[in-house]
Amino acid sequence: MTGGLQEWPEPIVRVQSLSESGLHVIPDRYVKPPHQRPATTNHHHNVNNNNIPIIDLGGGRSSDEEIWAACRDWGFFQVVNHGVGPELMDRAREAWREFFHQPMEVKQRYANSPMTYEGYGSRLGVQKGAVLDWSDYYFLHYLPPALKDHDKWPSLPSDIREVIDEYGKQVVEFCGRLMRILSANLGLEEERLQDAFGGTNIGACLRVNFYPKCPQPDLTLGLSSHSDPGGLTILLPDHQVPGLQVRRGDDWITVKPAEHAFIVNIGDQIQVVLSNAIYRSVEHRVIVNSAKERVSLAFFYNPKSDIPIRPVNELVTKERPALYPPMTFDQYRLYIRTKGPCGKSQVEALKSPR
């Protein structure tokens, strides 16, 4: 929901169409202010020597300890041996790449609106005149079952719906495993965080990002700096083309994806409410490329949308009072969808007055 706004404030332009038109200068609508451009803010992006942690989930208790450190220190980590089939990961990415290369009239059947964001889109946020990101996307619901609508999923390529279903099933299982580890690492019962999310009645959705080639990648971003509003994000990156950058102090670290790894990050709901800021949701953004397109799949594992989320009681003490007031995920998501990506300002705005 976006407060009843049923249409985008301006006509939608598909970034892929701009890219394929052969233009040499990007339109002003995509040019970021100087302080946000990757050329001026990329202080440190050596992908070989400075990368987010890579954790092998086949490592037993040692992997749990590595996740604990990564959640506190980075908010991001890569996971291998996660239980999702490598062939399925590859097919999911390539099926979506094939979708984005369908004729425009096929894709336009699924054009989205700001009412739900479901379908084929090219902007986030509804502020008229906003500077836009150099990307198109497809957004769909996977859970709860009441929101899962195959008719809103693409029908081409022919196996894409079957692939989405199986991919979602395996990633949800992986998320459940991570939630148990995150909970135990906080000294809680294994199911405590999952129960606080709504038990089995949680939300899950998928946003597939398509970043076309860009003739002036130093002037724009594929996705502006933001932290993710939900619980956990499981990203299947384009392993051929790096693009994700994670904020580390004043630096932006370009993530070098490991083969068949997922990139996991903590969302605002786990920082803000459940963990009372013991775990960190971290700003990240996406840079674009003049020579290669990129496709990535961001799977969001979220709390039940209408229950008030608050820090679990065991983590609130006199020395560490609740830092944020209770809020439903629906309320929080409305803020994000109205304003679009904007760093961590939404998290800071929520803090309880002291």
N, C-alpha and C positions, 0 to 999 in steps of 0.2 A: 504494500500500500504506500502511496505517496500523497496522503492528504487529499485524495480525490482528483488529483491531476491525471487526466486521461490521455493527453497528447504531449508530445515533446514540444518545447517552446519554439523551436525552429525546425525547418525541414532537415531531415536526416541525410547526411552524406556518408556513403560507404568509403572507408579509408582505403580498402582494397581497390576500389574503382579509381580513386585518386592515384594510387601507386601505379596501377597498370596503365594509366593514361599517358605515362612517360614524362610527367612534369619534372622540372629540375629545381623548382623553388616551392617549398611547402606553403600552403595558404596561411595567412596571419592567424587564423583560428587555432592553429596547432603550435605556434611559436611560444615557448614558455618564457616567463620573465627571466632575465639573466641569472639571478641567484638560484633558479631551479634547474638550469640546463646542465646536462651531464658533463659538458666540456669544462664548466667552471666549478663543479662540485665534486668531481671524481678525484678526490685527493689520493686515494689508495685503492687500486683494484688489481693487484697482482694475483691472478687466479691460481697460480701455482703454489705460492708460499703462504697465502692467507685465505683459508677456505672455512666454511662452517663445518662443524664436526660431522664425521661420517660414522654411523653406529651400526654394528652388525647385530640384528635382533636374535641371531643364533648364539649370541655370546653369554646367555644365562644372566646371572645376577650382575655381572660386570656391565652388561648393556644397560640395565636399570640405573646403575650409578652414573653411567655416561649421559643418559637422558636427563637425570636430575641436574647434573652440571650444565648441560646444554640449555635446559629450560630456564635456569636462573641467569646464566651468563650471556646467552645468545638469543634465546627465544626461537631459534631456528636450528635444525639439524637434518642431515640426510640419513635415510635408513635403507640398508640392504638386508636381504633374507627376511622380508616382511610378510611373506606368505601369498602375495599376489603374483600370479603367473607372468613371467617375462614376455611370453608370446602375446598374452592378453594386453599387457601394457603397450606393446608395440602396435598391435592391431587397433587399440582404442585411439592412439595418437594419429595413426595413418587414416583411419576411417573419418576422423574429424577433418584432417587435412583435405581429404577427398570432398567432404561436404563443402568446405570453403572454396573449392575450385569448381563447384557446380555452377551452371549458368545463373545469372543474377535473378531471373524470374523464379527459379526454383527456391532460392534462399529467401526472396521477398515474401513468399507465402507464409513465412514464419516471423515476419517483422514484428518487433515487440513494441510495447508502450510502457510508460512509467508507472502504470497501474500495478503491474506485477513483475516487470522486467523479463518475463518468460519469453524465450524465442531469440531471434537474430537481432543484435543491437550494435550500436556504434557510439554510444555515449553513456556515461554515468553521471547522475546529477541532473537537475532540471532548472538550473539558473540560466536565464537568458544571457547570451553574450559570453558565457564561460569559455576559457581556453580549454580546448579539447585534447584528448590523448590520441596517439597514432595507433589505433587498434580497432578491430571489430571483435565481436564475441557472440557466443550463444549461451543462454542461461536456461537451465531446466531444473525442476524439482524431482528428487528421487524418493524422499521420505518427508512427511508421513504418507502412507498409501493414499489418503484422501486427496493429496495434492499431486500425486504422480499421474500424469496424463500422457499416454503414449502418442495421442494425436498432436500434442504440442512438441513432440520430438521429431527430428528429421526422418524422412523415409528413405533418403538416399545418402550414401550408398546402401545397397539392399540389406546388408547385415548390421547397420549401425544401431538399430534399436536393441537387437539381441546383444550386441557388444556392450552397449551402455548398461543394460540390465545386469549382465554378469560382472562387469567391471565394478558397478556400484555395490553389488552384493559382497565382492571380495574386499573392497576398500572399507566398507562398513565394518566387516569383521576385524580388519586391521585397526580401525579406529577404536573399537571396543577393547582390543588388546592394549593399545596405547593408554586409554583412559584408566585401565586397571593399574598400569605401571605408574602413571602420573599420580593417582590417588595413593597408592602404597608409598610412593616416594615422599608424600606429604605427611606420612605417619597415620594415614586414615585407612579404614577398611577398603578393600580393593574396589568395591562397587559404590563407594560413597559419592565420588564425583559423577558417575553415571546416573545414580539416583537423583542427584541434585539437578541434572540436566533434564529429568523427566523419565528416567528408566529406559524402557524400550521405546517409549513414545517420543522420539527425538525428531529433529529435522535434518535433512541432508539434501544438498543441491550441488549442481555442477556448473561451473562457468568455464567454457572453452575459449581461450584467448587466441586470436589470430593477429599477428603483428606483421603487416606487409613490409616489403622493402621500403626504405625511406631515403630520399635523395639528400636530406640534410639532418642526419641523426643527431648531430651535436646541438640542434636547436629545440628538440622536442623530447618527449618520453612516450613509451608505449603504454605505460600506466604510471600515473603520478604517485608520489610518495603517500603511503597510507599504512595503517595497521588493519588487520582483518577483523571485522566486527563480530564474527561468530566464535565457535569454540576451538576447533582444530581445523587447520587447512592442510590437505594432502595434495601436493603439487606433483604432477607428472610433467617434467620439463621437456623441452626439445633438446635432447642430449647432443645434437650436432651444433647448436648455436646458443652460446651463453647469452643471457640477457637480464636475469634477475639480479638485483643488487640489494644487499641488506645493510642497514645502517649500523655502524659500529662506532660509537662516539661521534666524532666529526667526520668520519670516513664512510665511504660507500664501498662495500666489498662485493665484487662480482662473483657470484657463485659458479663454481665449476661443477656441473652435474656429473655424478658417478653413474656408470652404466646400470640401467635397471634399478636405480635408487629412486625413492620418493623423497621429496623435500618437504619436511614437516615444519609447520610453525604454529605457535601458540596464538590464539585469537583473543580479542578483547574480553570475551565473556569469561575466559579462564583467568586472565589477569585481574580484570576489574572486580569480578564478583567471587567466583568460586575460591580462588587461591589467595584472595586479599593481597594481591600484588607480590606474592612470593615468586610466582612464575611471571614471565614478561612477554607481552605481545610487542613486537618490534617493527618499526617502520621499514618498509621495503618499497621498491619501485622497479620499473622495467625500462631498460634502454633498448633502442632499436638499431637496425643494421642496414647499411646501404646495399649490401650484396646478397643477403639471404633473408627470407621470411622465417618466422618462428610460429610454432603451434605449442600451446601448453594447456593442460587440463587441471583446473583448480577445483578440488572436491571439498566442500565445506560441511563439516560435521557440527551441528548446532543444537542448542537447547530447544526443548519444546517452546514454541513461540509465545505462548500466552501465560506462562507461569513466572512469577517474580523471581529473578535470580539474585541471590545474595551470598556473601561469603559464608562458607560452611561454619557452623558454630564453633567447631573445634579449633579453627584458625583465628578466632577473634579473642583477644585477651585485653586486659587493662593496658598492657604495654604496647599492644598492636591492635587498636580499635578498628572497626570496620571503616575502610577508607572510602567506600562508595555506597550510596543508598540503593535499595532494591529497585530493579527495573526489569520489565519484560524484554525479551529479545525483539519482539515486534516494535516496541517503543524505540529501542536503540537503533534498529535497522532503519526505521523511518528517518531518523536524523541523518544517517549516512546517505540514504538514497536521495534525500533532498539536496544535500550539499555536495555530494560527490567526494572523491578521495581528497583528504586534507590532513596529511601527516598524522599526528597523534592528538590533535586539538580536541577531538570528540571525547577521548579518554580523560584528558585534563579537565574538560568542562564538567565531567560527572562527579569529580571529587567532592565529598561531603565537606562543608565549611568546618573549620576548626576554631 
